[in-house]
Amino acid sequence: MDTQLEAIQETPKGVSAADNRIATKFKFWPLIRFVLPTMAMSLFMALFKSVDDGLFVSQFVGKDGLSAVNIAFPIIMGTWGIAIMFATGGSAIAGKKIGEGKPEEARRDFTSVCIIAAIVAAIVALPCVIFMEPIMRLLGADDSIMGYCVVYGNLLIGTMPFSVLSPIFEFFYVTSGAPKMGLVSTVLRGAVNIFLDWLFIVVLKFEVMGVALATAAGDLATCLLGFCFYCNKKHAVHFAKPSKNWGSLLGHSCKNGVSEMLNHVAMAVTGFIINATMLRLIGKDGVAANGIIGNLGYIMSSMFIGFSNGIAPVYSYNYGNQDHKMMRRLVRYSLTFLAVANCATVIICELAAKPLISIFITQAKEPELFQIVLDGLHIHALTFLFNGFGIATSGMFAALSNGKVASIVSVMRNMVLTVVLTVAFSYAFGLTGVWVATPVGEFISFCLCMFLIYKYRNVYGYGKEQIAPIAE
């Protein structure tokens, strides 16, 4: 049967044909096809980012460069969380308003979110650049890698006011009914990054500075693409006269997107704790090993991040439209997809462990480090049995404008459980305990997610019982 016949479409009053993509009455495979571009975008982003900060640094700068990039990771991730907060919070608001038949308000809110995010990014970036060296020393950098850390941090944080717009534009492509644009944006960023990595690192020998310059240039390229897209008024979401109620919009964006910001802050804190633990146990080799497994984990988790981002506007739309039948269908389809994809990811990771690690280091060149990473990856792979559910659950509640529950899931997954278990297990079981901590934490988080999904089944209309009024 043709896809258009499988997916019966209804266009509520005030919703244009372009907006109608997220109004589709999806069945399973049409839904998967709808989110595939966003999943591919997320996967390509992870691959490009890992090649950027992993392969080029490890192969052409060395272990010190890789350790420096990993030590700088917490501050980069923490500030990046601001962009994700506005992206997820703003797109949830816009998607809900489109579902309510208020597309013009959604466009004005989108424009305001972009302006507010750029201003907030500039305010945050200034003190970070001024105090970069003390911050890096606090994160564990010593004199041997301090130069790398400061250069890398200053360049990426200093360009934050424009780079913060990149994820906002990419999130709103889906809300605008053009998910393939997100894939185009990611491929563009990756192509720019890889070419400039080769030019700056291999040819010009800029070392870690070259990585930062290439990353900033990739963000700038995607921003320019986004400006061109959103200046076209034919699209469902485009630049319009900004909303006047900036205070209210800022509050609602932060409330809806705070879970994703806390998610990144939590990962930053967790990264710092794990780096400190690795330094205590086996020194800089441990930080490098954690960086490699972190990059591989990011690649493996990327499709779950993409699935969550791709389906979020559909949740927001059906929440605003109060289509409870579709909400039940979305939750059921999501859980089915995640169960299969989680198992497949673990199998791939276990069977292809050596080739995956060889992306970053070779066994012949660094045999001891290679073995540390290999032992850790075989254990860490069990994480992927559960983490897709945590990522998707947090994203779902953020899309439903329940930032509180989404924040609980994010913080528990990425900070509380991981930090507590990493520290406790490292003292009890040494290096093995560090690798075991994350899978155990993800399993506990999975149990929490299933409980929360069940608890709120009637509040958001995906339960089979009497539907309670939708909470704002």
NUROLUM-234333 format. One record per residue (C-alpha): residue in three letters; y negated, z, x negated. Coordinates in pm, whole numbers, plus 50000, padded with zeros to 5 digits. Each point is the difference from the previous one (the first is absolute). Layout:
REM residues N
ALAYZX
...
This chain:
REM residues 472
MET500005000050000
ASP496534991749875
THR498015029149861
GLN497204994050245
LEU502475003850287
GLU501545031249844
ALA496645017249968
ILE498345000050342
GLN496265003249960
GLU497445015050227
THR496294999249931
PRO498065029450147
LYS496454995250107
GLY497624998149704
VAL502684990449748
SER499784965549842
ALA502894977449899
ALA499665011649639
ASP500135036550105
ASN503114991950203
ARG502255000649691
ILE500135037850015
ALA500264998750382
THR503324981349981
LYS502925015550190
PHE502164999749690
LYS503754999049981
PHE501715010749678
TRP500014968249792
PRO496544987950108
LEU498685034549903
ILE501664997849658
ARG498574965049953
PHE496555013150096
VAL500075027849737
LEU501724979149729
PRO496724986449853
THR498675035649965
MET503295011349845
ALA499894970749760
MET496365008349923
SER500955035849918
LEU502974989049786
PHE497934974849806
MET497285026249953
ALA502575024249857
LEU501514973349775
PHE496634988449872
LYS498815035549948
SER503185009549817
VAL499794969049779
ASP496335008449943
ASP500305036849909
GLY503634999649893
LEU501334969049830
PHE496864989249813
VAL499165035249884
SER503545009249895
GLN500704966849828
PHE496634992949834
VAL498285034049964
GLY502905024349963
LYS501165033850122
ASP496635016449932
GLY498284974950227
LEU502625004750272
SER499655037849973
ALA496194997250023
VAL500144978550313
ASN502455024550159
ILE497845030149911
ALA496974982650153
PHE502044992650314
PRO499035031750194
ILE496234993949994
ILE500444963050081
MET502355008150287
GLY497775027950131
THR496904978250020
TRP502024970550133
GLY500945022550290
ILE496434997450127
ALA500434962650051
ILE503315004750180
MET498495026950222
PHE497304976650126
ALA502434970850023
THR502625017950211
GLY497535021050198
GLY497674971150074
SER502804975850094
ALA501535025950237
ILE496645003450178
ALA499514962250017
GLY503554993350120
LYS499685026150274
LYS496674985650118
ILE501434964850008
GLY502835013750215
GLU497405015550231
GLY498284966150034
LYS497015008249776
PRO500224974149717
GLU496244999549929
GLU499975037649938
ALA502954995449764
ARG498074974149797
ARG496925021849972
ASP502115029649895
PHE501744978649735
THR496644990249849
SER498835035949994
VAL503235012049839
CYS499544975149714
ILE496435012049935
ILE500885037050022
ALA503024995949770
ALA497954982649729
ILE497355027350010
VAL502545028349985
ALA501814982749711
ALA496784997949799
ILE499285037050058
VAL503505009849888
ALA500104976449700
LEU496825012649830
PRO501135035449904
CYS503484987249910
VAL498544975649746
ILE497655026549856
PHE502775025649951
MET502904976349927
GLU500995014949664
PRO500265036350125
ILE501904987650304
MET502504981349783
ARG500455029949772
LEU500695021450306
LEU502654974650107
GLY501805004149667
ALA498564973549768
ASP499915009249632
ASP497884984649724
SER502604973249920
ILE499614983150342
MET496625013150118
GLY498224967449914
TYR502424980050214
CYS499695024450290
VAL496195000550004
VAL499604962249976
TYR502594993850273
GLY498565026350233
ASN496344990649952
LEU500544963150070
LEU502065004950315
ILE497965028650145
GLY496714983349905
THR500904968950203
MET501185020450297
PRO497054992250236
PHE501184964050039
SER503735004949938
VAL500155024750289
LEU499344971050240
SER503134981249893
PRO502575021450190
ILE497665002850300
PHE499864962250028
GLU503774997549962
PHE500735025850271
PHE497664982850245
TYR501654966049950
VAL502915013150209
THR497665014850262
SER498264966350012
GLY503324983150078
ALA500194982649660
PRO502655019249800
LYS500654969949774
MET496505004149857
GLY501125033049852
LEU502744981749814
VAL497514973849878
SER497705027949883
THR502785017749811
VAL501234968149830
LEU496424992649896
ARG499595034949855
GLY503304997549816
ALA499284965749857
VAL496605011449870
ASN501505032249861
ILE502874983449817
PHE497924972049852
LEU497315023849879
ASP502635024749872
TRP501374972049784
LEU496504989649889
PHE498595034849933
ILE503115017349862
VAL502144973349833
VAL497284975849883
LEU496855021249955
LYS501815032849913
PHE497845021650232
GLU503005023150053
VAL499545025350286
MET496434988350061
GLY501444965750080
VAL502265015050269
ALA497045017050169
LEU497824968849982
ALA502774978550149
THR500575024850285
ALA496295001850082
ALA499744961949996
GLY502954997350240
ASP498315024050243
LEU496764980449978
ALA501824967550079
THR501595014750314
CYS496635014050108
LEU498404965649976
LEU502874985350205
GLY499525027250260
PHE496264993950025
CYS500644963150066
PHE502605008150267
TYR497995026250187
CYS496804979849996
ASN501774974650224
LYS499325010450359
LYS503004980550127
HIS502285028249889
ALA500885028950230
VAL498465024749754
HIS496894989449812
PHE496725014049871
ALA497615009550277
LYS496995022250049
PRO501055034649873
SER500565028250246
LYS497205025350029
ASN502235030450031
TRP500965001949633
GLY500605037350010
SER502524997650282
LEU501684969649844
LEU500225017249662
GLY501565030550164
HIS502554980150200
SER500884977649703
CYS500555030349779
LYS501985017750270
ASN502284970350063
GLY500324989749636
VAL500005034149831
SER503814999749992
GLU500004969549774
MET497275014649780
LEU501965032549973
ASN503054978949927
HIS498264985649693
VAL498485033349899
ALA503445015550034
MET501504972949780
ALA497235006349747
VAL500735037449991
THR503734993349986
GLY499524974949719
PHE498075025949800
ILE502665026850054
ILE502884976749907
ASN498154987649692
ALA499375035949890
THR503655008450062
MET501174969849799
LEU497665008849714
ARG501495035049999
LEU503594987650004
ILE500074969549768
GLY496404990649908
LYS498294966150038
ASP503334981950041
GLY500415019450322
VAL496614988450128
ALA500914964049913
ALA503395003550174
ASN498355014450309
GLY497534971249996
ILE502804974249995
ILE501935016850282
GLY496735004050189
ASN499314962649971
LEU503544991550113
GLY499725024850285
TYR496744983950108
ILE501654965750004
MET503005012650200
SER497845018850249
SER497484972050041
MET501784982650285
PHE500005032550199
ILE496275003449935
GLY499544963950111
PHE502095005550313
SER497955030850089
ASN496694981949944
GLY501164969050187
ILE501195017750312
ALA497125025350014
PRO497544977650194
VAL502774992450253
TYR500455037350056
SER496225004650029
TYR499654971550248
ASN502835011650228
TYR498725035749980
GLY496574988650115
ASN501574977550265
GLN502335028650111
ASP503054977249994
HIS502715026749983
LYS502904975550031
MET498794981549693
MET499475032849814
ARG503665009450059
ARG501064965949876
LEU497875002649685
VAL501405033949903
ARG503594988950061
TYR499564968049799
SER498305018649717
LEU502785025649961
THR502664972750005
PHE498244979449735
LEU499355030049775
ALA503615012150013
VAL501314966249880
ALA497214993949745
ASN500345034849846
CYS503724995349932
ALA499464965149859
THR497315012849763
VAL502285026949856
ILE502804974849939
ILE497644975949825
CYS498535027449785
GLU503415013649892
LEU501584966149925
ALA496984985149823
ALA498815031049813
LYS500174985349649
PRO498294966750083
LEU497275018750188
ILE499325023349706
SER500024970349762
ILE496854987450172
PHE498145027349813
ILE502065008849692
THR503014985249822
GLN503075020149911
ALA500074985649647
LYS496385009449926
GLU499875034650164
PRO503625011850045
GLU499235037050052
LEU497184994150250
PHE502104973650178
GLN502865024750047
ILE497645027050131
VAL498644975750260
LEU503474987050091
ASP501375035050062
GLY496935009050202
LEU500034968250210
HIS503625004350109
ILE499045033750149
HIS496524990450118
ALA501424970250194
LEU501295024150267
THR496355004850094
PHE500074966250173
LEU502525011850258
PHE497235019950165
ASN496504991549878
GLY499574969750226
PHE500145023050303
GLY497335022649854
ILE497664971049919
ALA500444984250343
THR499675032950192
SER496745008949830
GLY498684964850065
MET501045001050366
PHE498195032550076
ALA496914987949811
ALA500054968450215
LEU500235022150310
SER496855018549886
ASN501925032149929
GLY498735006449650
LYS501205036150006
VAL503694991750035
ALA499734970349763
SER498375022949742
ILE502755025950033
VAL502644973649928
SER498074985449705
VAL499195033049832
MET503495014150050
ARG501624968349863
ASN497764992549708
MET498795033849884
VAL501405032550138
LEU503714992549988
THR499924978149689
VAL497845024049797
VAL501905031550099
LEU503414984249948
THR499024982749673
VAL498735032049841
ALA502895021350131
PHE502744975049915
SER498554992349655
TYR500375036449899
ALA503455002650160
PHE501534966649894
GLY497664985349737
LEU499314962550003
THR502704993350261
GLY498215023850235
VAL496864978649982
TRP501934969350115
VAL501845019150275
ALA496845015750146
THR498614968650165
PRO503164989850193
VAL500455035750126
GLY496355001450105
GLU500274966650182
PHE503085011850190
ILE498155030950122
SER497034977950093
PHE502344976950192
CYS501195029450211
LEU496375009650067
CYS499144964150103
MET502874998050248
PHE498905032950153
LEU496384988450037
ILE501004966350147
TYR502115018250259
LYS497355026350071
TYR497264974750080
ARG502234975350187
ASN498365006750339
VAL496465004349872
TYR499864964249874
GLY502294984250256
TYR503074990549798
GLY502255026550159
LYS502164994750307
GLU498715030350190
GLN496895004350212
ILE497024987449800
ALA497355025749916
PRO496324989849989
ILE499114982849674
ALA498155024649776
GLU496834989049826
